[in-house]
Amino acid sequence: MPALRLFGRKWLAASDDLVFPCLFEIVFRIVWLGLISCVTSTYWSVTAECDEQAGLAVRIYLAGTLVLISVNMVLLVLLVNRSAQGCITEVQKRTLVAPLLVVKILLILPETGLNVFGTMWAFCGTIECKSEDKISQTVIEAIVLFNWVVFALIIFGLAIVFDPLGSAKYKNGRDSNDNGPTESAIHRKVSKLWFRRFRWAFCCLRKDEFGHEAFTQVASLLSALFRGTDLVPSDIMAGCVLLRVRQKRETREMRRIRMLNDDGPRYSTDITRVFATSPAWMTIKNARHFLRFALAAYGWPMVCYMHCCTGPYRLIPKMTCCACFRRKPQIIIDDNCCLCHVSGVRYTSRIRSEDVLHASFKNHVFELPFCVLADHSTKSIVISIRGSLSMRDVFTDLVANAERFEAPGMPPESSAHRGMVAGVDCMLKRLREGNMLERICNMYPEYTLVLTGHSLGAGVAILLAAKLRSRFPDLRVYAFATPAGLLSREAARYTEGYAFTIGVGDDFVMRLGVDSIENLRTSVIETIRACKLPKWRIMLNGFGYALFGVPSRDLETTWHDVTEITKKAGQSPLLNERPIQTVTAAVNAPLSFDFMLFLNGRLFQENGVLSSEISKRRFAKTRLFTGGRILHIVRRKKTELEKKTNTGGPTFEMRWATAEDFMELKVMPRMLLDHLPDNVFRTLTRILEEQKTHNGSMLSLQEI
């Protein structure tokens, strides 16, 4: 950081990215040098017996190869040494990397010429000078082939780090008629580049009705996120590793402060006390029950995922053999020949085939699979909406800008996630065909309408319920791992009356929104600036953190000045809610770590890492929050006595959280695992089992 500049353009690599690639090449070059040395010692005497011109040519090839390998090894050692100097932002210590790399790249030309000669000698038979030693001949052929593989890898590497917009003419490109950061010429060029990439990589999505719109919106988002920065992919990886260390230190300090002040969020293992003030239908028991229906919407892939070895065997009894030769029921849309998805729905939800009232597995951009099921045990009509499972769903997730959302009873000027609003419109269109929902509810007049879903399905369920609530005032929503960027704040408060949201641990999706990603971008840049370690050391530490966790010593020794890393929430002008605090307004405020970095001109001016406008550039004009009344479940930390005696109480503890608790995207070890639906199901099951044991009940889990 900043990006490496060679041949008059910028590349997607930095001057400190060459340590490990060069070390790997040195190892290969040592083996290469040893083999060619052995061949040279064998062939040198043989060349004297060959034709004069052929012998001379072979000697030139062998000597030239030895010289080029030796020169390359010297260059590689110098590149490793120079690239390892200084921390990420100390570019001045690595000024020799660029000229050394230019020399290294230019040496490819003579190497290619020699390898062409070697190919003619080893394979074409044009040069008659071969030894009777089959081993030496085989080694020569292997070296020639290996050379071509190395050249191919070099070309592939250059293609990977090639920046299509790295030309100098794009450096400060702006329209004279600039209506704001997102209207700049460079932004439009980057958006078009991402759009072309999507059209090429996801060509199967072009036929979707809303495919073009999704490509355009996601391209605009990705263009806006890191525009104005000079980060390369390895900087982002290193920044995430450092952010994990920083957040762990901040968590430790915050825990100490809370212990001293005796305040902060209060988690409890007492389920009765937690749910004392909640409606009767908001219970862990009901949530686990309807989570089965949310899992069922994933169809047969969920069964095979949860039962890797026995999944197909479990589905066979529920399948309809050769259904493609029979008349398919009209209530099933876009299932395969043996109705595998329906069999997965039946297996996971544990219902009969006649209780599947409607199932649509049609999946396009903005159109999600869903099922309408009859649950006689709770007298409910359940609409179960599938979460993200395909690239089409991912694009629905990524169309994340705010859009006006209107529903009966919803506060005026409400906004919601654009992709999910489009998903709700598609689902309402399907439910209104032939008055499907009214007919089903008329069949079961005493049943309550319940909507459920996980992740993307949870967000769509909450929005769909807002549209249906005027016709079904008693409806309920059980949402699991609801995305953060769902609704504007007042609209999110409105959904607390009918939606029950459950989040587990460090689930990153419950904290994932455009605003939180923009804040994460700023935090990554600020954390990189505060670090004193070189990038290669950060990457090595990252592997160690993944295997063994973050040691306590690294919480202090990673930074230039450990006193600067202490960050108080809400004091950073780069992370504040809009309107963004200006330098003038913050002069008399306490200088937090982020604010000192903001004032440090070296980061912005000398290194060009962060544009001076980065804090003002916000793709999201409206902050969106997660919906429903949120129950946050976390793993309980064992006391020292419990660790010594190898005993313990409940595994999990919980509390009622607010949407503001999920505004910061954290880099945590279980951020992905805690989001998976099977992990949420196991968590709820474990809570109920421990509650049953605590109460001394002999009821089976099936009865629970």
Buried (B, 14 or more C-beta within 10 A) or exposed (E): BBBBEBEEBBBBBBBBBBBBBBBEBBEEBEEBBEBBBEBBEBBBEBBEEBEEEBBEBBBEBBEBBBEBBEBBBEBBEBBBBBBBBBBBBBBEBBEBBBEBBEEBEEBBEBBEEBBEBBBBBBEEEEBEBBBEEEEBBEBBBEBBBBBBEBBEEBEEEBEEBEBEBBEEEBEEBEEEEEEEBBEBBBBBBBBBBBBEBBBEEBEEBEEBEBBBBBBBBBBBBBBBBBBBBBBBEBBBBBBBBBBBBBBBBBEEBBEEEEEEEEEEEEBBBEBEEBBEEEEEBBBBEBBBBBBBBBBBBBBBBBBBBBBEEEBEEBBEEBBBEEBEEEEEBEBBBEBBBBBBBBBBBBBBBEBEEEBBBBBBBEBBBBBBBBBBBBBEEEEBBBBBBBBBBBBBBBBBBBBBBBBEBEBEEBBEEBBBBBBBBBBBBBBEEBBEEEEBBEEBBEEBEEBBBBBBBBBBBBBBBBBBBBBBBEEBEEBBBBBBBBBBBBBBBBBBBBBBEBBBBBBBBBBBBBBBBBBBBBBBBBBBBBBBBBBBBBBBBBBBBBEEBEEEEBEEEBBEEBBEEEEBBEBBEEBBBBBBEEEBBEEEEBEEEEBBBBBBBBEBEEBBEEBBBBBEEBBBBBBBEBBBBBBBBBBBBBBBEBEEEEEEEEEEEBBBBBBBBBBEBBBBBBBBBBBEBBBBBEBBBEBBBBBBEBBBEEEEEEEEEEEB
